[in-house]
């Protein structure tokens, strides 16, 4: 219905409904003195394979709150390369995609990628293996996340364990997936880091103990920066991983 000025008049009930949908879709998670993280009760679908991912807004960034599961092919842990894209599912030693996707580890922890797969064979392209509208985060974008959660710039730029309590704010709380004691884990950020383990040297290692993710930033010809968390630390480890290793991927919104 139009008023005298020609503008469309929305029914009050419709406007109230839209407001209710908006308010229900978000809730606040209080962090320390560093600010408030808004956990979006939203999700998005990766149209490549139909997987649906939860998302979380942390500071000015929107992150996937789950590990990426995109799996165009799969190999066992004995296959490795620094240049050919390779995809792994922890504990699976085969090449059948449907079988790999049927495993509990795939459903819970997602896929492990060598760096070439994470970057979609493009060392200068940031989107990498992530869905359209999302991209593989750079080392700098991980630092932005970490500093929002309480790290100093000096800590964020350091190599090794940094930022007491920051890893705890990122790790899934309790011990459903993490080994005890899961030190400092509160998941105050909503990031819900999971210990998906990793692939290295022809084997899978440390599911339940370690979570490791690629960044899009090379350290040198053979390596790239990564992030890793452990069941017995509340900090975040910054290091260079060899490109043939298999790590998890978290995507960040463009």
Order of alpha helices (4+ residues) and beta strands (2+ residues): alpha-beta-beta-beta-beta-beta-beta-alpha-alpha-beta-alpha-beta-alpha-alpha-beta-alpha-beta-beta-beta-beta-beta-beta
